[in-house]
Amino acid sequence: MHTLPAVAAIHDAYPKAEITWVINPEWTTLLRGNSDIDHVHIFPRGEFRGLRIPRSMWPWLKKTKALRPDVAFDFQGLLRSALIGRVSHPREFWGMSDGREGSRLLYHQVAKVDRGAHAVDRYLKLAEAFGVAIPQQLRFPLPTGDPLPRFDPYPPFVLLHPFARGPRKSLSNAVIEEFCHAFEPLRIVVVGKTARKINVPDNCVNLANQTTLLQLIWLIRAARFTISVDSGPMHIAAAVTSQLLSIHTWSDPRRVGPYNREAWIWKNGQLLRAADLPEAGTLKKGRAFALGDVGPVVDLVRGS
């Protein structure tokens, strides 16, 4: 998600160049219909485990070596992504100064970036260091998504994404239920992946573990408002709508929050626009989102 604007800028600067994106197979649908991308090169991470590694990796290495791009960019900045870049035998290999795990040692050219900046800005700096002009209006080309069978977008609904893999980011079951009650009779649709069981009232539609990535994108586009914890779906929402509230417990929204200045942020019990976040200084240590925080969020959404 954060790389899309940088790749779009590279394509605009070199419209005749062929661009290949190396990507894990589970995320390829995010590039469906993306006119900035000519080819997708799958990195089947799940197959490179256990005793099957030598047999499954050799054919992939052979295909990767055959890429031989004029330029390769490592936007991830990890040893694995840097190794993939070098294996492709590029004439030039560009990475960022905050690359981790020794990845910087594998680059031909290193772009100076601010480690504390938002990921989107860091990736744009990498493209800019290569000589790409960054437009004022950034593009996040995403597919329109796939509608869900037997789901009617009317009456209007609020989309709630309360689950995250990071520790202490997810909302509690009590908070999820309180959101549903507080919004009554407005319809609430709960989405996301979780191993938890949740019980919700009648005005709440529980679609947890029941949507594809493309169906999730469609729901975000169709929703009246999206409330999400700090997660991948939140960044998708930030790319397609300003009707978004991102809930941050311990994470810093200036670095990992929505890259949309009109989106709303919840942090330490405060509600503010992303544009109003302080540019410098340390934010107070985060706290969990509690039952008492539901009311102000509901008032914000109802007034939007």
BELWO-V622684 format. One record per pair of residues at least 4 apart in sequence whose C-alpha atoms are under 6 Angstrom apart, sorted by sequence separation. I is the first residue (numbers start at 0). J is the second residue. D is the distance in whole Angstrom. If there is no record, write none. Layout:
{{I/J/D} {I/J/D}}
This chain:
{{10/14/5} {48/52/6} {51/55/6} {52/56/6} {98/102/6} {124/128/6} {127/131/5} {177/181/6} {199/203/6} {210/214/6} {218/222/6} {236/240/6} {252/256/4} {265/269/6} {47/52/5} {98/103/6} {126/131/6} {163/168/6} {265/270/5} {163/169/5} {227/233/6} {264/270/6} {162/169/5} {264/271/5} {161/169/5} {263/271/6} {264/272/6} {112/121/6} {161/170/5} {263/272/4} {262/272/6} {263/273/6} {261/272/6} {262/273/6} {94/106/6} {93/106/6} {96/109/6} {260/273/5} {92/106/5} {95/109/5} {96/110/6} {260/274/4} {92/107/5} {93/108/5} {94/109/5} {95/110/5} {96/111/5} {110/125/5} {188/203/6} {192/207/6} {93/109/6} {96/112/6} {186/202/5} {187/203/5} {188/204/5} {189/205/5} {190/206/5} {191/207/5} {192/208/5} {24/41/6} {97/114/6} {186/203/6} {189/206/6} {190/207/4} {191/208/6} {226/243/6} {228/245/6} {229/246/6} {18/36/5} {19/37/6} {23/41/6} {71/89/6} {110/128/6} {224/242/5} {225/243/5} {226/244/5} {227/245/5} {228/246/5} {229/247/6} {267/285/6} {18/37/5} {19/38/5} {20/39/5} {21/40/5} {22/41/5} {23/42/5} {70/89/6} {224/243/6} {243/262/5} {244/263/5} {245/264/5} {246/265/5} {247/266/5} {267/286/6} {17/37/6} {19/39/5} {20/40/6} {21/41/6} {22/42/6} {67/87/5} {69/89/5} {70/90/6} {237/257/5} {241/261/5} {243/263/6} {244/264/6} {66/87/5} {67/88/5} {68/89/5} {69/90/5} {70/91/5} {71/92/5} {72/93/5} {73/94/5} {81/102/5} {241/262/5} {64/86/6} {67/89/5} {70/92/6} {72/94/6} {76/98/4} {77/99/5} {78/100/5} {237/259/6} {64/87/4} {76/99/6} {77/100/6} {176/199/6} {234/257/6} {63/87/5} {78/102/5} {179/203/6} {10/35/6} {77/102/6} {7/35/6} {158/187/6} {159/188/6} {160/189/6} {156/186/5} {157/187/5} {158/188/5} {159/189/5} {160/190/5} {156/187/6} {160/191/6} {249/285/4} {248/285/5} {248/286/5} {248/287/5} {158/222/6} {157/222/6} {156/222/6} {157/223/6} {161/227/6} {156/223/6} {157/224/5} {158/225/5} {159/226/5} {160/227/5} {161/228/6} {163/230/6} {145/213/5} {146/214/6} {157/225/6} {159/227/6} {144/213/4} {145/214/5} {144/214/6} {146/217/6} {144/216/5} {145/217/6} {144/217/4} {31/142/6} {174/290/5} {1/119/5} {5/123/5} {4/137/6} {4/138/5} {4/139/6} {3/139/6} {117/254/4} {116/254/6}}
